Amino acid sequence: MDDVNVVDYHTAGEPFRIVTSVEIPGATVADRRVTAQSSSEVDAVRQLLVNEPRGHADMYGGFVVPGDDDGADFGVVFWHKDGYSTACGHGTIALATWAVATGLVPAGEVVIDVPSGRVTAQVGPDGVAFRNVPSYVLRRGVQLTTSRGEVTADISYGGAFYASVRASSVGLSVTPASYADLIAIGREIKWALDPVAVHPTDPRLSGLYGTILYDDLGSWEEGPHQRNLAVFADGEADRSPCGSGTSARLALLYDEGRLRPGQTLRHESIVGTTFRGRVVEETPDGVITEVAGNAYRTGSATFTLDPRDPLGTGFVLR
């Protein structure tokens, strides 16, 4: 394997590792994601960058690829410790910040094709606000028996499917002290409800990506105020408020009338960082959401695989 150069960012505390040197065949970004899932060569690069000792169990990143057509500045195949995701809001914010900072795209609008569709980000002096693919409610009031008792989940889509569960309903709150317990129950709910999340038109987008455990903190002057931990993939925990998860939460809040037109959701993470989200448009396919936050460059690196290394592309201890 050749050396791999990366640029690292964090968005509201969640890492994002950017790779521009991996070529993935496919006519669209969604096709390239499927190719990456089945390519041992491509996946070896993902493993090298996400596994210990070069990464960790909560590492996240993406391969920058061509967009689906000339309307996009570029595309991205997102990855995490267990595979490849269909959407990533914190990654979109990091990529838009990187694209403008490097001069790849002039300051202003950055158009990115992701596996779930096309997203558009506005980069300004105060950060990045991106408009997502249509978000919608799939099912409400799904009942589930768990190791922490009976649970009621609402399933919604924001480029990926999430099950939203009030943390207090499983005897927890979204705080670092409850971190391990939140991951355990989030992981349990995710796998139990995974078959329920069926995309209506594209089976490649089916499956429950994660569980959002949330605290309702009332309201601030502009609208609802909530805190969440998104537990996604197989027990990975988002340090940010989760961008695609924020879109999924906005769809639920708007549907129930808790978030009204013109209002903004203040969405906090388990580490106290914040995204701001709002609904900007209703469409036949769902609501168009806008999620705003900030990303910061943390460094760059060249990673090497020594052919003599018995650990190869590494390991994950979770």
N, C-alpha and C positions, 0 to 999 in steps of 0.2 A: 504494500500500500504506500502511495506517495504521501509526503507530509501534507497536513491539512491546516490552512490558515483560517483563523476565525476572528471576528470582532464581537465582543461581548457588551451587552447593554443590560440594564435592569429597568423594568417598568413597575413603579410602585412596589419595589422590592422583589419582584419575580424575575428570574434571569431569562435572558434570550440570547442565544448564541447564533450568530449570522455566518453562513457559509455560502460562498459564491462560486466555488470551484468544482462542484459536483454536477455532472450532466445526467439528466434523467429523461429517457425517451417518453414521448406521449404527445398527443395532439392538443390536450388541455391540461390545466393544473390538476383537475380531478383524475385524469388518466395517469398523470405522472405520480400521483399519490399511490394509485393502485400498483404501478410499476415498482415504486420504491418498496412497497410491502412485500413484493415477491422476488426482489433482486437481492441476492446475498452480497453482491459487491457494494451496492448503495447502502444496504443496511449495516454492513460492517463499519462504514463511516459514522452512521448514527450511533452505533454501539461504542465506537472509539471515543466519541465526544460526550456521550451522556453517562457512560459507566465510570465507576471508580477504576483507577486513580485519577483520571482526567476530568471526570464529572462527578455527579452524585445522584441520589435517587430522586431528587426534585429538579434536576436540570431540564431545560427546555431550549428549543432552537428551531432553526429552519434552513432549508436549502433554497436559495434564491434561484429561480428558473424563469424562462420566458413567460410572458403573459399569454392568454388565450388568443389575443389579436392585438392590433395596433392601438386599441383604445386603452390598454393598460401599460403602465410604466414597467412593470415586471410582475412575476408571480412568485409564490412561495409554497413549498411543501413543508408543513409544520411537523415537528417530531418531539417526542418525550421519551421517558425511560422504557415504555412498553410498546411504542410503535408510532403511528402517524395520525394526527388529528385532522378534523374537517374544518376547523376554524380556530382562531386565536386572537382575541382582542388585544391582549397586552403585547403580543408579538407584532400585531399591526401597528401599534403605537411606536414600538421600538424601530421597526423597519422604516416607517415614514420619517422618523427623526434621523435615522442613519442615512436615508436616501438624500435628504436635504443637506445634512452636514457634510456629506462626501461630494456633493455637487452632481450626483447621479440624476437628480430631479431638481428643477428650480424651486425656490421657496414658494410655498402656496399649496397647491393640490397635488396629492400623490395617489395614483390609482393602482390598486393591487388586486390581482386575481388570486383567490384562495380556493381550496377544494369545494367549498360550499357556494362560491359565486364571486362577485366583484364587490369590493369595498373601496370607499373613497375617503381619504384622510386629508384634513386641512391642518397644515403645520404653521403655527404662528409663534410669536414671542412668549406666549403663556403656556405652550404645550401643543398637544395634538388632539383633535376631535375627529373621530371617524364615524361614517355612516355605514351601517351593517346591511347584510342581506335581510329580507323580511323575517321578522320574528313573530311567533304565534304560540298560543296555548294548544297543546295536544290533548291532554287529559287532566281533569281535576279530581281530587278526592280519591286517589288510588290508595287502597288499604293494604297494609303489609304487616305481617308478624315478624318482629326482629328480636334479637337478643336483649334489646332494651325496651321490649314491649310493643304494643300496637302503634303503628306509624301511619300518618296520612301524608301523602305526597302529591304535589302538583307538578305535572311534566310539561315543559315548554321548550321551545326551540329558539336559539339565537345564533344559528350557524352550526350548532351542535345541540343535542338534547340533554337537558338537565332535569333532575328531580329536586324540587324545592321542598325542604322540610324545616319547620321551625325548630331551632336547637333546643328550646325549653321542653318540647314534646318528648325528647329522649333524655331529659334530665341534665342538659348541658347548656353552656353558653359559649359564645365564640370568643374565647380568650386563650392565650398561650398555655395556661394551666390545664386546659381541657384538650390540648392539641392531639395527644395520642388517642384519646377516646373519640374525638371527632373524626379522625381518620378511620378508625376501626368501624364505626357505625356508618360513615359515609361510603366506605368500600362495600360493606354488607348490603346497603340499600342499592347501590349502583348495580351490583351483579344480580340482585334479585329482580330488579325492574328493567334490566337491559333488554329483554325481548319485547317489552311494551312499546319501546320507542321506535316506531316504524315510520320512515319518511314516506310521504304519500306518492312521490314521483321518482325518487332516486334511491335505490337500495344501498348505494355506496355511502349514503349519509345516515343510514339507520343505526340503531344502537344507542344506549344511554351512555353518554360520555362521562357524566359525573353527577355527584350529589351536591347541592348547595344547602348547607346548614346555615340558618340565618337567625339573627336577633333583630327584632323590630324595636328601634330606638325612638319611635314617635315621629315627630316632624321637625324640620328646621324651617327657616323663613320662606324657602322656595319650594318645599314639598316633603316627601317622605325621607326618612333617615334610617338606614339599615346597615348592619354589619354582617359579613358572611365569611365562610370558608368553603371554597369549592374543592371537593375531593374528587379527582378525576383519574382517568386511566385505571391503574390497579393500585390505588392508595397514594397517588401523588397529591400533594397539597399546594394550592395556589397561594403564594404570599401576597399577591395583589388582590384587589376585589374581583378579579376575573372579568375580562372584557366581554367575551361571548356570553358568559354567565350573567353579566349585568344586562345584556340585551334580553336574555331569557327572563330575567326578573322583571324588567320593564314591561314585557308583554303580559305577564301575570298581573302586575299592579295596575296597568292601564285597563285590562279586561275587567277587573273587579271595581274600577272606579276610584281606587286609592291614589292613583297618579292621574291628574287631570291635564288636559292640553295646556301647554305653557309652563307646567311645573317641572322641577328637576329632582331626580333621586340623588341624594348624597349616599354613596355606597362605600362603606369602609371595609378594609381587610382586617385580618387577625392581627397584623402588625401596626394598624392604625393609619395606613395610607388610604388615599381616597380617589375614586373615580366619580365623575358626575355624569348622569345619564338622563336622557329625555326622549320622548316620542315626537318625531317631527312630521310624520305623515302616516295616514292609513291607506293601505292598498288591499286589493282582493286577496293577496297572498299573506297578509299580515301587516304589522306595523313596522315602519322604518325608524330605527333608533339611532341616536347619536351618543357616543360614549367618549368622554374626554379625560385625558390624564397626561402624565409626563414620563419620559424615558431618559436615561442618562447612560452615557458610555462608561464602562467600567474597565475596559482594557482590550488588549489583543494578544493573540498567541499563535504559535505554530506547534501543532501536535504531531508526534512521531510514533510510529509503531516499530519498535525494535524487533526484527524477526527472531531474535533469540529470547524474547520475553515470554516466559511460560504462561503469563496471565493473558496474553493476546490482547483482544480489544477490551478486556476488563471484566468487571463484576458489579453487581448491585446487592447491597445487604438490606433489602426490604422486599 
